[in-house]
Amino acid sequence: MASSQNPQPANAAEALERLGRLSLRELTMEGLLQAVADLAKTVMPGNPEASVSLLVRDAPTTVVSTGQLAVDLDETQYDRGHGPCLHAARTGELTEIADTRTDSRWPDYMPRAAERGALSSLSVPLAIDTDEQVSGALNLYARRADAFDEDARAGAVRFGPYAAVAAGNLHAYQSARSTADNLQAALESRAVIDQAKGVLIERFRLTPDQAFQLLAETSMNANRKVRDIAEELVRTGELPVVAPRGNSNRPRPRPTPDRPGPDVPRHS
C-alpha cells in the first residue's frame, strides 16, 4: 500500500527505478515477484491484474498475482493446455491480445476471458533456465480493449528481467529443499547481481534500473544466465562482448541526459 513516504509510482519508468533500487539480498524471491506484479498493475494501462506464470518442464503454476481475475485466466489456460501466457512462456514471444471479443486465436479461451472482463492482455516471456526447462511469463490482463500501446509494451518488457531473476531463484529454492549446495548457489547469485549492478552504476553513472537492464540484455544476447554475466563482470571488471540479437523485443536502457548510459565504450 502506498504511503506519503512511499507513494505509488506515476509511470513505468518510476516503477522500474524503484525495482532497480531494491537489494536482491534483502528480499525473498516471492517478495520481489509480488513487487514486480504490484508495480506493473499500478502503472500499466487498462486497470489490469497481473500474474507471473512459471513453467517447469511444461507444467505451469501461478506463483504470484494481484487479483483473482489473473489467477482465473491463468488457470483457464492451464486447463486447456494453451493460451497467451503459455504461448509466451513456451516460445519466448511477446504475446498480445488486443481484443478478446474479436481475436481468433485460442477460440476456447477467448470467450472465457471476455466473460470475466479481460478485454485485452499482454504476456511477457521470461527466459529463466533452458537447461532445466524452466520458463515463464509476466501476464497483464486489462479491463479494456486495445489497452497496450507501444510505450506500454516497452515498459512491460522491461519488467520482465526482474521477474525472470526472481522466478529463477524461487525455482532454485523450491528445487533445493534437500540440496544445500543448490540453496547456497541461489543465495550467492542474488548477491553477485547486486554487486554487478554496483560496478555498472559507478563506472557508467547509470541508474539502478539501467544497470540491471544492461545485465539482462547482455544475458539475452550471450544466451547465458544473468547470474553468470554478473559473476564475470565482478571477477574480471568487464562485460562480455556479444553482438545484439536481431529484432529483439527488449528495448535498450535509455540513458538520462546527464548519464552516458550503457552505450558508452567499455572501460579497461
C-alpha positions as CSV (number, residue, x, y, z in Angstrom):
1,M,0.0,0.0,0.0
2,A,1.3,3.5,-0.9
3,S,2.0,6.0,1.9
4,S,3.2,9.6,2.0
5,Q,6.7,8.3,2.5
6,N,6.5,5.7,-0.3
7,P,3.9,7.0,-2.9
8,Q,2.8,4.9,-5.8
9,P,5.0,5.4,-8.9
10,A,3.4,7.7,-11.5
11,N,4.6,5.7,-14.6
12,A,6.6,2.7,-15.7
13,A,10.0,4.5,-15.5
14,E,9.4,5.4,-11.9
15,A,8.3,1.8,-11.1
16,L,11.4,0.3,-12.8
17,E,13.7,2.7,-10.9
18,R,12.1,1.6,-7.7
19,L,12.7,-2.1,-8.6
20,G,16.3,-1.3,-9.6
21,R,17.0,0.2,-6.1
22,L,15.8,-3.0,-4.3
23,S,18.5,-5.2,-3.0
24,L,18.1,-8.8,-4.0
25,R,19.9,-9.9,-0.9
26,E,17.3,-8.3,1.3
27,L,14.2,-9.7,-0.3
28,T,12.6,-13.0,-0.6
29,M,12.1,-14.0,-4.2
30,E,8.3,-14.2,-3.6
31,G,8.5,-10.6,-2.3
32,L,10.4,-9.5,-5.4
33,L,7.9,-11.3,-7.7
34,Q,5.0,-9.7,-5.9
35,A,6.6,-6.3,-6.1
36,V,7.0,-6.7,-9.9
37,A,3.3,-7.8,-10.2
38,D,2.1,-5.0,-8.0
39,L,4.1,-2.3,-9.7
40,A,3.1,-3.5,-13.1
41,K,-0.5,-3.4,-12.1
42,T,-0.1,0.1,-10.8
43,V,1.5,1.7,-13.9
44,M,0.2,-0.3,-16.8
45,P,-3.0,1.0,-18.6
46,G,-6.4,-0.7,-18.7
47,N,-6.9,-1.3,-15.0
48,P,-5.1,-4.6,-15.3
49,E,-4.5,-7.5,-13.0
50,A,-1.0,-9.1,-13.2
51,S,0.4,-12.6,-12.6
52,V,3.6,-14.4,-13.0
53,S,3.4,-17.9,-14.5
54,L,6.2,-20.4,-14.0
55,L,6.6,-23.3,-16.5
56,V,8.8,-26.2,-15.2
57,R,9.2,-29.0,-17.8
58,D,5.9,-27.7,-19.3
59,A,4.0,-27.9,-16.0
60,P,2.5,-24.5,-15.3
61,T,1.8,-22.7,-12.0
62,T,1.0,-19.2,-11.0
63,V,3.5,-18.1,-8.4
64,V,2.1,-14.6,-7.7
65,S,-0.8,-12.5,-8.7
66,T,-2.5,-9.2,-7.9
67,G,-6.1,-10.5,-8.1
68,Q,-8.5,-13.3,-8.8
69,L,-9.0,-12.3,-12.4
70,A,-5.4,-13.1,-13.3
71,V,-5.5,-16.4,-11.4
72,D,-8.7,-17.5,-13.1
73,L,-7.5,-16.7,-16.6
74,D,-4.1,-18.3,-15.9
75,E,-5.8,-21.5,-14.7
76,T,-8.2,-21.5,-17.6
77,Q,-5.2,-21.7,-19.9
78,Y,-3.5,-24.3,-17.9
79,D,-6.7,-26.5,-18.0
80,R,-6.8,-26.2,-21.8
81,G,-3.1,-26.5,-22.3
82,H,-2.8,-23.3,-24.4
83,G,-3.4,-19.6,-24.4
84,P,-1.4,-16.4,-24.5
85,C,0.6,-16.9,-21.2
86,L,1.6,-20.4,-22.1
87,H,2.5,-19.3,-25.7
88,A,4.8,-16.6,-24.4
89,A,6.5,-18.9,-21.9
90,R,7.0,-21.7,-24.5
91,T,8.0,-19.6,-27.5
92,G,9.8,-16.6,-25.9
93,E,7.4,-14.3,-27.9
94,L,5.8,-11.2,-26.5
95,T,2.1,-12.2,-26.9
96,E,-0.6,-9.6,-27.0
97,I,-4.4,-9.9,-27.4
98,A,-5.8,-6.5,-28.5
99,D,-9.5,-7.6,-28.1
100,T,-10.6,-10.9,-26.6
101,R,-14.0,-10.4,-28.3
102,T,-12.6,-10.5,-31.8
103,D,-9.2,-12.3,-31.7
104,S,-9.5,-15.7,-33.4
105,R,-6.6,-17.5,-31.7
106,W,-7.4,-20.0,-28.9
107,P,-11.1,-19.9,-29.5
108,D,-12.0,-21.9,-26.4
109,Y,-10.1,-19.4,-24.2
110,M,-11.2,-16.0,-25.7
111,P,-14.9,-16.2,-24.7
112,R,-13.9,-17.1,-21.1
113,A,-11.5,-14.1,-20.9
114,A,-14.1,-11.7,-22.3
115,E,-16.8,-13.1,-20.0
116,R,-14.5,-12.5,-17.0
117,G,-14.0,-8.9,-18.1
118,A,-10.4,-9.1,-19.5
119,L,-10.8,-7.4,-22.9
120,S,-7.1,-7.3,-23.7
121,S,-3.9,-8.9,-22.4
122,L,-0.1,-8.8,-22.7
123,S,2.2,-11.7,-21.8
124,V,5.9,-11.0,-21.5
125,P,8.1,-14.1,-21.8
126,L,10.6,-14.9,-19.0
127,A,13.8,-16.8,-20.1
128,I,14.8,-18.5,-16.8
129,D,16.8,-21.7,-17.3
130,T,16.7,-23.5,-20.6
131,D,18.9,-26.3,-19.3
132,E,16.4,-27.1,-16.6
133,Q,13.4,-26.4,-19.0
134,V,12.2,-23.6,-16.8
135,S,10.5,-20.6,-18.4
136,G,7.7,-18.2,-17.5
137,A,5.6,-15.2,-18.4
138,L,4.6,-11.9,-16.8
139,N,0.9,-11.6,-17.6
140,L,-1.2,-8.4,-17.7
141,Y,-5.0,-8.8,-18.1
142,A,-6.6,-5.4,-18.9
143,R,-10.2,-4.5,-18.4
144,R,-10.5,-2.5,-21.7
145,A,-9.7,-3.4,-25.3
146,D,-6.5,-2.2,-27.0
147,A,-5.1,-1.2,-23.6
148,F,-1.4,-1.5,-24.6
149,D,0.3,1.0,-26.9
150,E,3.9,0.9,-27.9
151,D,5.1,2.7,-24.7
152,A,3.1,0.3,-22.5
153,R,4.6,-2.7,-24.3
154,A,8.1,-1.4,-23.9
155,G,7.5,-0.7,-20.2
156,A,6.0,-4.2,-19.7
157,V,9.0,-5.8,-21.4
158,R,11.4,-4.0,-19.0
159,F,9.7,-5.6,-16.0
160,G,10.5,-9.0,-17.4
161,P,14.1,-9.4,-16.3
162,Y,13.3,-8.6,-12.7
163,A,10.6,-11.3,-12.8
164,A,12.9,-13.8,-14.5
165,V,15.7,-13.4,-12.0
166,A,13.2,-13.7,-9.1
167,A,11.4,-16.7,-10.6
168,G,14.7,-18.4,-11.4
169,N,15.8,-18.0,-7.8
170,L,12.4,-19.2,-6.5
171,H,12.6,-22.3,-8.6
172,A,16.2,-22.9,-7.3
173,Y,14.9,-22.6,-3.7
174,Q,12.0,-25.0,-4.4
175,S,14.3,-27.5,-6.0
176,A,16.9,-27.2,-3.3
177,R,14.9,-28.3,-0.2
178,S,17.2,-31.2,0.2
179,T,20.3,-29.9,-1.6
180,A,22.3,-27.4,0.4
181,D,24.7,-26.6,-2.5
182,N,21.9,-25.5,-4.7
183,L,20.4,-23.4,-2.0
184,Q,23.7,-21.7,-1.4
185,A,24.1,-21.1,-5.1
186,A,20.7,-19.4,-5.2
187,L,21.7,-17.1,-2.3
188,E,25.1,-16.3,-3.9
189,S,23.5,-15.4,-7.3
190,R,21.4,-12.7,-5.7
191,A,24.4,-11.2,-4.0
192,V,26.6,-11.2,-7.2
193,I,23.8,-9.5,-9.3
194,D,23.7,-6.7,-6.7
195,Q,27.5,-6.4,-6.9
196,A,27.5,-6.2,-10.7
197,K,24.8,-3.5,-10.7
198,G,27.1,-1.5,-8.3
199,V,30.0,-1.8,-10.7
200,L,27.9,-0.6,-13.7
201,I,26.3,2.2,-11.7
202,E,29.8,3.5,-10.6
203,R,31.6,3.0,-13.9
204,F,29.0,4.3,-16.3
205,R,26.9,6.6,-14.0
206,L,23.8,4.5,-14.7
207,T,20.6,4.4,-12.7
208,P,20.0,1.1,-10.9
209,D,17.3,0.1,-13.4
210,Q,19.6,0.9,-16.4
211,A,22.4,-1.2,-14.8
212,F,20.0,-4.2,-14.3
213,Q,18.6,-3.9,-17.8
214,L,22.2,-3.8,-19.3
215,L,23.0,-7.1,-17.4
216,A,19.7,-8.6,-18.7
217,E,20.3,-7.5,-22.3
218,T,23.9,-8.9,-22.2
219,S,22.5,-12.1,-20.8
220,M,19.9,-12.4,-23.6
221,N,22.4,-11.6,-26.3
222,A,25.0,-14.1,-25.0
223,N,22.4,-16.8,-24.2
224,R,23.8,-17.0,-20.7
225,K,22.2,-16.5,-17.3
226,V,22.1,-13.1,-15.7
227,R,24.0,-14.6,-12.7
228,D,26.8,-15.8,-15.0
229,I,27.2,-12.4,-16.7
230,A,27.2,-10.7,-13.3
231,E,29.9,-13.1,-12.0
232,E,32.1,-12.5,-15.0
233,L,31.8,-8.7,-14.6
234,V,32.6,-8.8,-10.8
235,R,35.5,-11.2,-11.4
236,T,37.1,-9.5,-14.5
237,G,35.7,-6.0,-14.4
238,E,34.4,-6.4,-17.9
239,L,31.1,-7.3,-19.6
240,P,31.3,-10.0,-22.2
241,V,31.4,-8.6,-25.8
242,V,28.5,-10.0,-27.7
243,A,26.6,-9.0,-30.8
244,P,23.0,-7.9,-30.1
245,R,20.3,-10.3,-31.4
246,G,18.3,-9.1,-34.3
247,N,14.9,-7.5,-33.9
248,S,14.8,-8.0,-30.1
249,N,11.6,-7.0,-28.4
250,R,13.6,-5.8,-25.4
251,P,14.3,-2.1,-25.5
252,R,17.8,-0.9,-24.5
253,P,18.1,1.1,-21.3
254,R,17.6,4.7,-22.1
255,P,20.4,7.0,-20.6
256,T,19.3,10.2,-19.0
257,P,20.7,13.4,-20.4
258,D,23.4,13.7,-17.7
259,R,24.3,10.0,-17.8
260,P,26.2,8.4,-20.6
261,G,24.2,5.2,-20.4
262,P,25.2,1.6,-21.4
263,D,26.2,2.5,-24.9
264,V,29.4,4.1,-23.7
265,P,32.6,2.1,-24.6
266,R,33.7,-0.4,-22.0
267,H,36.5,1.0,-19.7
268,S,39.5,-1.1,-19.2
